[in-house]
C-alpha cells in the first residue's frame, strides 16, 4: 500500500510524534510510507508548554515536512487537495484530542473526494479526559470521514462503540516505545543524576491534574513515615501543564523537599533512558485515563508499574505480576503498594514478568492488524 501518516511527527515532540515515527518505521518494511506534520500544531495561547519542538533528534525517522496549520481552514483544504493529488491508498490519523477534529476531518474529506483513498483513525481517546464544549461535535465531524478505526484499550473501544456503533475497527494493544535506547545500569544512571537514595520511584510525563501527581506526593508523606522507608526518592519528571506552584507548595508543606525531586521540564529523547534506568518502579497515579504510553516506555526498560485502576491501565499492568493496580485518588493505597513492593522484594519477579508480558505489545502485531482491517475490503 501507499500510506500517508498525517499528524504530529519529528521535529515536533511528544508521545504522538514518537508513536508516528515507530509506526512509519515498521509500516515501511512492507509498504510505501510518507508523513506530513504541523507547521502550527497549537496556537501559542492554547499550548501550556515551553516549546512544541524536540531538541534532541528523533529515532528511525527524518524530519517530516511541516505543512499543516491546525487553525486555518484554507490550509486544511489545500493540504487535502495535495494529498488527493498524491492519491494514497490509506491515510492514517492518530486521534487524541477533539481540537484536531475539524482539521483532520476537512483534510480527509477533501483528500478522499473522487478517489479510492481510505482513512484510518488510531484513537488514543474518543472522549477526552478533560471535556470541553464542542468535543463531541468535532469528533463526529472527523470520524464521519473514517473508513476504519484502531483502538488500543477496552475503555476506548467502549467509548467508540457507544458513540459510533457499527464502525469497522480493531482493538490492538498499544505497542512498546522501544526508541529511547537500551537501559543503563541502575547504579550508573543514579550516579549521573546525583541520586544517593536506596529506593527510587519514577513519575514521568506531563503534569496535569487528572494524572494524579498530587496524590502521589501525599503518598510519599505516608511512605516516609513508615519504618525502613525513609530512604526513598520520588523522581517526578515532566513538564507542568498545571499550576506548578501547587505541587511545589505541597511538597514544602509536607516537608518532602529531600524526598521528592521535581524536574518540571520536558525530557529530550536522549535523556529518557537516564530517568527510567535510575528507577526501581514507575508510578501512574492517574485519576482518570483511557490508556498511557508511559506504561509502554516503562516496559521497554523492563520496569514494573504501580498504576491506578482507571480506564485501560489494568489491561496492561497485571496486578501482582508486572506491578500493582490500586484504587484511584488514594494516597494510602499508593503508599501501601510501594511499601509492599520493597518489603516483599518483588522487583526481580516483576521484572521477569514484564519481559515476558511486553512481547505481545509489538509493532509487528499492530501492522498486521492494520493490514487485515484494510485488506478485508
C-alpha positions as CSV (number, residue, x, y, z in Angstrom):
1,X,0.0,0.0,0.0
2,X,0.9,3.6,-0.5
3,X,0.3,5.1,3.0
4,X,0.4,8.7,4.3
5,X,0.5,9.4,8.0
6,X,-0.9,12.8,8.9
7,X,-0.2,14.3,12.4
8,X,2.4,15.1,15.0
9,X,5.9,14.0,13.9
10,X,9.5,15.0,14.3
11,X,10.7,17.8,14.6
12,X,7.6,18.2,16.8
13,X,7.9,16.5,20.2
14,X,6.0,14.2,22.5
15,X,4.4,10.8,22.6
16,X,2.3,11.1,19.5
17,X,5.4,12.0,17.5
18,X,7.2,9.0,18.9
19,X,4.3,6.8,18.0
20,X,4.0,8.0,14.4
21,X,7.8,7.6,13.9
22,X,7.7,4.0,15.1
23,X,4.5,3.2,13.1
24,X,6.1,4.6,9.9
25,X,9.3,2.7,10.5
26,X,7.5,-0.6,10.8
27,X,5.0,0.0,8.1
28,X,7.9,0.8,5.7
29,X,9.0,-2.8,5.9
30,X,6.1,-3.8,3.6
31,X,4.6,-0.5,2.3
32,X,5.5,2.9,0.8
33,X,5.1,5.4,3.7
34,X,5.3,9.2,3.9
35,X,4.5,11.5,6.8
36,X,3.4,15.1,7.0
37,X,3.1,17.2,10.1
38,X,2.2,20.6,11.5
39,X,3.8,23.9,10.9
40,X,1.5,25.1,13.7
41,X,0.1,22.3,15.9
42,X,-1.4,24.6,18.6
43,X,-1.8,28.4,18.7
44,X,0.6,29.7,21.3
45,X,-2.2,30.7,23.7
46,X,-3.6,27.2,23.8
47,X,-0.2,25.5,24.4
48,X,0.8,25.4,28.1
49,X,4.4,24.0,27.4
50,X,7.6,25.8,26.7
51,X,8.3,24.6,23.2
52,X,6.5,22.4,20.7
53,X,9.7,21.1,19.1
54,X,12.0,18.3,20.0
55,X,15.5,19.4,21.0
56,X,17.5,16.1,20.7
57,X,16.6,14.5,17.4
58,X,14.4,11.5,16.6
59,X,14.8,7.8,16.2
60,X,14.4,5.9,13.0
61,X,13.0,8.9,11.1
62,X,13.8,12.0,9.2
63,X,12.0,15.3,9.9
64,X,8.6,15.3,8.3
65,X,7.5,18.2,6.0
66,X,5.8,20.8,8.2
67,X,2.7,21.8,6.2
68,X,-0.4,21.8,8.3
69,X,-1.9,24.8,10.2
70,X,-4.3,23.4,12.8
71,X,-6.4,26.6,12.9
72,X,-6.5,27.7,9.2
73,X,-9.4,26.1,7.2
74,X,-7.9,27.3,3.9
75,X,-4.8,25.4,4.8
76,X,-6.8,22.2,5.5
77,X,-8.4,22.4,2.1
78,X,-5.0,23.0,0.4
79,X,-3.5,20.0,2.3
80,X,-6.4,17.8,1.3
81,X,-6.0,18.7,-2.3
82,X,-2.3,18.0,-2.1
83,X,-3.0,14.6,-0.6
84,X,-5.6,13.9,-3.2
85,X,-3.0,14.6,-5.9
86,X,-0.7,12.1,-4.3
87,X,-3.6,9.6,-4.3
88,X,-2.5,7.3,-1.3
89,X,-4.3,4.1,-0.7
90,X,-4.6,4.8,3.0
91,X,-4.4,7.9,5.2
92,X,-3.7,7.3,8.9
93,X,-4.5,9.9,11.6
94,X,-3.6,9.5,15.2
95,X,-6.5,11.0,17.2
96,X,-6.2,12.1,20.8
97,X,-7.9,15.5,21.1
98,X,-11.2,16.8,19.5
99,X,-9.4,20.2,18.9
100,X,-8.0,18.5,15.8
101,X,-11.4,17.1,14.6
102,X,-12.2,20.0,12.2
103,X,-8.6,20.0,10.8
104,X,-8.4,16.2,10.3
105,X,-12.0,15.9,9.2
106,X,-11.6,18.5,6.5
107,X,-8.3,17.2,5.2
108,X,-9.7,13.7,5.0
109,X,-12.9,14.8,3.3
110,X,-11.1,16.8,0.6
111,X,-8.4,14.1,0.1
112,X,-11.0,11.3,-0.4
113,X,-13.2,13.2,-2.9
114,X,-13.3,11.3,-6.2
115,X,-10.6,8.8,-5.2
116,X,-10.4,5.3,-3.7
117,X,-8.4,6.5,-0.7
118,X,-9.4,5.1,2.6
119,X,-9.0,6.7,6.1
120,X,-7.9,5.1,9.3
121,X,-8.1,6.8,12.7
122,X,-5.9,5.3,15.5
123,X,-7.7,6.5,18.7
124,X,-6.0,7.3,21.9
125,X,-9.3,8.8,23.1
126,X,-12.8,9.2,21.8
127,X,-14.0,11.1,24.8
128,X,-11.1,13.2,26.2
129,X,-10.2,13.3,29.9
130,X,-10.9,17.0,30.3
131,X,-14.2,17.7,28.5
132,X,-14.7,21.0,26.6
133,X,-17.6,22.4,24.6
134,X,-17.6,21.1,21.1
135,X,-15.8,17.9,21.8
136,X,-18.5,15.6,20.6
137,X,-19.3,17.7,17.6
138,X,-15.7,18.0,16.5
139,X,-15.1,14.2,16.9
140,X,-18.2,13.3,15.0
141,X,-17.2,15.6,12.1
142,X,-13.8,13.9,11.9
143,X,-15.0,10.4,12.4
144,X,-17.6,10.7,9.6
145,X,-14.7,10.6,7.2
146,X,-13.1,7.4,8.6
147,X,-13.4,4.0,7.0
148,X,-11.6,2.2,9.8
149,X,-10.6,2.7,13.4
150,X,-7.9,1.2,15.7
151,X,-8.4,1.4,19.4
152,X,-5.8,0.3,22.0
153,X,-7.8,-0.4,25.1
154,X,-11.2,-1.8,26.1
155,X,-12.1,1.6,27.6
156,X,-11.6,3.3,24.2
157,X,-13.4,0.5,22.4
158,X,-16.4,1.0,24.7
159,X,-16.4,4.8,24.0
160,X,-16.1,4.2,20.3
161,X,-19.0,1.8,20.0
162,X,-21.2,3.8,22.4
163,X,-20.8,6.9,20.1
164,X,-20.2,5.2,16.7
165,X,-21.9,1.8,16.7
166,X,-21.3,-0.4,13.7
167,X,-17.9,1.0,12.7
168,X,-15.1,-1.2,11.3
169,X,-12.4,-1.4,13.9
170,X,-9.7,-3.5,15.6
171,X,-8.7,-3.4,19.3
172,X,-4.9,-3.7,19.3
173,X,-2.7,-3.2,22.3
174,X,-0.5,-0.1,22.4
175,X,3.0,-1.2,21.3
176,X,6.1,-0.7,23.4
177,X,8.0,2.5,22.9
178,X,11.4,1.0,22.1
179,X,13.0,4.1,20.7
180,X,15.0,5.5,23.7
181,X,17.9,3.2,23.7
182,X,19.0,0.3,25.9
183,X,18.7,0.5,29.7
184,X,21.7,1.8,31.6
185,X,23.0,0.1,34.7
186,X,20.9,1.4,37.6
187,X,23.9,2.5,39.7
188,X,25.4,4.4,36.7
189,X,22.1,6.2,36.0
190,X,21.7,7.2,39.6
191,X,25.3,8.4,39.7
192,X,24.8,10.6,36.7
193,X,21.6,12.0,38.2
194,X,23.3,12.6,41.6
195,X,20.8,10.2,43.4
196,X,22.0,8.7,46.7
197,X,18.8,7.2,48.0
198,X,18.4,3.4,48.0
199,X,14.9,3.3,46.5
200,X,13.7,5.4,43.6
201,X,10.1,5.7,42.3
202,X,9.6,7.4,39.0
203,X,6.6,9.6,37.9
204,X,7.2,10.5,34.2
205,X,5.2,12.6,31.7
206,X,3.2,15.8,31.5
207,X,1.9,17.0,34.8
208,X,-1.9,17.6,34.6
209,X,-4.5,17.3,37.3
210,X,-6.0,14.1,36.0
211,X,-2.6,12.4,36.1
212,X,-2.7,12.4,39.9
213,X,0.8,13.6,40.9
214,X,-0.7,15.4,43.9
215,X,-2.0,12.1,45.2
216,X,1.4,10.6,44.8
217,X,3.0,13.5,46.7
218,X,0.7,12.8,49.6
219,X,1.5,9.1,49.4
220,X,5.2,10.0,49.8
221,X,4.5,11.5,53.1
222,X,2.9,8.2,54.3
223,X,5.8,6.3,52.9
224,X,8.3,8.5,54.7
225,X,6.6,7.9,58.0
226,X,6.8,4.2,57.5
227,X,9.6,2.1,59.1
228,X,12.6,1.5,56.9
229,X,11.2,3.6,54.0
230,X,12.6,7.0,54.7
231,X,15.5,6.5,52.2
232,X,13.1,6.6,49.3
233,X,13.1,9.2,46.5
234,X,10.2,10.2,44.2
235,X,11.6,11.4,40.9
236,X,8.8,13.4,39.4
237,X,9.8,14.3,35.8
238,X,7.7,16.1,33.3
239,X,6.7,19.5,32.0
240,X,3.9,21.0,34.1
241,X,0.7,21.8,32.2
242,X,-1.0,22.6,35.5
243,X,-0.1,25.3,38.2
244,X,3.4,24.2,39.2
245,X,3.3,26.2,42.4
246,X,0.5,24.0,43.7
247,X,2.8,21.0,43.6
248,X,5.9,22.7,45.0
249,X,3.9,24.3,47.8
250,X,2.5,20.9,48.7
251,X,6.0,19.3,48.8
252,X,7.2,22.1,51.1
253,X,4.1,21.9,53.3
254,X,4.7,18.2,53.8
255,X,8.4,18.7,54.4
256,X,9.3,16.4,51.5
257,X,12.0,18.6,49.8
258,X,14.7,16.0,50.3
259,X,12.5,13.1,49.3
260,X,10.9,14.4,46.1
261,X,12.9,15.7,43.2
262,X,10.6,17.6,40.8
263,X,12.1,18.1,37.4
264,X,9.4,20.2,35.8
265,X,10.7,20.2,32.2
266,X,10.2,18.3,29.0
267,X,12.8,15.5,28.8
268,X,14.5,15.2,25.4
269,X,14.7,11.8,23.7
270,X,18.3,11.2,24.5
271,X,17.7,11.7,28.3
272,X,14.6,9.4,28.8
273,X,16.7,6.3,29.3
274,X,18.6,8.0,32.2
275,X,15.4,8.5,34.3
276,X,13.9,5.1,33.7
277,X,17.2,3.3,34.2
278,X,17.5,5.0,37.6
279,X,14.1,3.8,38.9
280,X,13.0,0.7,40.6
281,X,9.4,1.1,39.7
282,X,7.2,3.6,37.8
283,X,4.1,5.1,39.3
284,X,1.0,6.1,37.3
285,X,-1.4,7.6,39.9
286,X,-4.0,8.7,37.4
287,X,-7.4,9.9,38.5
288,X,-8.8,9.1,35.0
289,X,-7.4,7.6,31.9
290,X,-8.1,5.5,28.8
291,X,-4.5,4.3,28.4
292,X,-1.0,5.6,28.9
293,X,2.1,5.5,26.7
294,X,4.2,5.8,29.9
295,X,3.5,2.1,30.7
296,X,4.9,1.2,27.3
297,X,8.0,3.2,27.9
298,X,8.4,1.6,31.4
299,X,8.0,-1.9,29.8
300,X,10.7,-1.1,27.2
301,X,13.1,-0.5,30.1
302,X,11.8,-3.7,32.0
303,X,10.4,-1.6,34.8
304,X,7.4,-2.7,36.9
305,X,4.5,-0.3,37.2
306,X,2.2,0.8,40.1
307,X,-1.0,2.1,38.4
308,X,-4.5,3.1,39.5
309,X,-7.5,1.1,38.3
310,X,-8.8,3.6,35.8
311,X,-9.5,3.2,32.1
312,X,-7.4,0.6,30.4
313,X,-4.4,0.7,32.7
314,X,-5.3,-2.6,34.4
315,X,-5.3,-4.2,31.0
316,X,-1.6,-3.6,30.7
317,X,-0.4,-3.6,34.3
318,X,-1.1,-7.0,35.6
319,X,-1.8,-6.8,39.4
320,X,0.7,-8.9,41.4
321,X,2.6,-9.9,38.2
322,X,4.0,-6.8,36.4
323,X,3.2,-4.4,39.2
324,X,0.3,-3.4,41.4
325,X,-3.1,-1.9,40.5
326,X,-4.7,0.2,43.2
327,X,-7.8,2.3,43.7
328,X,-7.5,5.9,42.3
329,X,-7.3,9.0,44.4
330,X,-6.0,7.2,47.4
331,X,-2.6,8.2,48.9
332,X,-2.9,5.3,51.3
333,X,-3.4,2.7,48.6
334,X,-0.4,4.0,46.6
335,X,1.8,4.1,49.7
336,X,0.8,0.6,50.6
337,X,1.7,-0.7,47.1
338,X,5.1,1.0,47.3
339,X,5.8,-0.5,50.7
340,X,4.7,-4.0,49.6
341,X,6.9,-3.7,46.5
342,X,10.0,-3.1,48.6
343,X,9.1,-5.1,51.7
344,X,8.3,-8.2,49.7
345,X,11.3,-7.8,47.4
346,X,9.1,-8.0,44.3
347,X,11.4,-6.2,41.8
348,X,13.2,-9.3,40.4
349,X,10.0,-11.3,39.9
350,X,8.1,-8.3,38.4
351,X,10.9,-7.5,36.0
352,X,10.9,-11.1,34.7
353,X,7.2,-10.9,34.2
354,X,7.5,-7.6,32.4
355,X,10.0,-9.0,30.0
356,X,7.6,-11.8,29.2
357,X,4.4,-9.7,29.1
358,X,5.8,-7.0,26.8
359,X,6.4,-9.5,24.0
360,X,2.8,-9.2,23.0
361,X,3.0,-5.4,22.6
362,X,4.8,-5.4,19.3
363,X,4.6,-3.0,16.3
364,X,4.5,-6.1,14.0
365,X,1.2,-7.1,15.6
366,X,-0.2,-3.6,15.0
367,X,0.9,-3.6,11.4
368,X,-0.6,-7.0,10.8
369,X,-3.9,-5.8,12.3
370,X,-4.0,-2.7,10.1
371,X,-3.2,-4.8,7.0
372,X,-6.0,-7.2,7.9
373,X,-8.5,-4.5,8.6
374,X,-7.9,-2.6,5.4
375,X,-7.3,-5.8,3.4
376,X,-10.8,-7.1,4.2
377,X,-12.3,-4.6,1.8
